[in-house]
Amino acid sequence: MDAFVYVLGTTANNRPLTYVGWTSNVARRLAQHNAGKGARTTRGRVWVLLHSEGFATRQEAMSREWHLKRDRKFRKALALALKGARA
């Protein structure tokens, strides 16, 4: 797999949050987000990997990222699982 789509999760004010992105190395990207070097919206929080999918091309991963960002039902289910795990 050359590219991956990932969904990260965290809680803020007891409210679950998710972030969707794509990368060629999920572990490195998660470390970047947690070090404050990721997207501006992820800074200052501790994130955990909730979901990832591998793709043969960058274009496929970017297309899936676009769809996941709009799939509120899927992201909410992941976020609720995160909230339940931390309770």
N, C-alpha and C positions, 0 to 999 in steps of 0.2 A: 504494500500500500504506500502510495506517495503522499497522500493528503488525508487529513482527518477532520471531521466536524466534532465539536465537543460542546457539552452543556455543563456549566459550572453552577454551583449553588452555594448560598450563604444565607445568613439571617441578619436582618437589620431591624432594630426596634421590635423584636419578636415576630417579624414578618419575613417569610422566605422570599429570596430573590434568586433569579437565574440570569445567566449570561451565556450567549451562544457565539461561538467563533470557529475558525478553521485554522489549521496549522499543519506542518509536516512532522512535528514532534510534540505530542500531547504532554508528556511529562515536563519537558523544557518550558512549554508555554504556561502550564499551571504554575510552575515555579516563578516565572516572570510575573504573572498576575499577583501572586502572593508576596512578591518582593516589591510591589508597587511600580513595576515597569511595564504593566499591561495597559489595556485601554483605560482611559481616564475614569470611566464609570466603575471600574473594578478596584481602583486604588483605595487603600485604607481598610480593606476587609480581608478576612481569611476565607478562601474559596476551596471547595472540594469538588472533585470530578463526579458528576452524576451520570453522564452518558457520553459515549463516543462511538463513532462509526468511521470505518476506513473506506477510502475510494482510490481508484486507479489514477485519477487525474485531479489536478487542482480545480478545474472547471466543474467537475462533478461535486466536489466538496463545497465549493462556493454556492452552487445551485441548491444543495441540500441545506446549507446554512440559511439561505434566504427563506426556504420553506419552514425550517424549524423556528426561525425568529417570528414567524407569523402563526405558528401552531400553539396558541395559548393553552389549549386543552392538554397537550402533551407536556409542555413546560410546567403547567400547574400541577399535574400528577407527579412529576419529578420533584417539584418543590415541596409538595405535601409529604412525600416519602422522606425527604430530608428533614422536615419539621418533626415527623414522627420518630425518626432515628435519634434526634437530639433531645426529645422529651423524656 
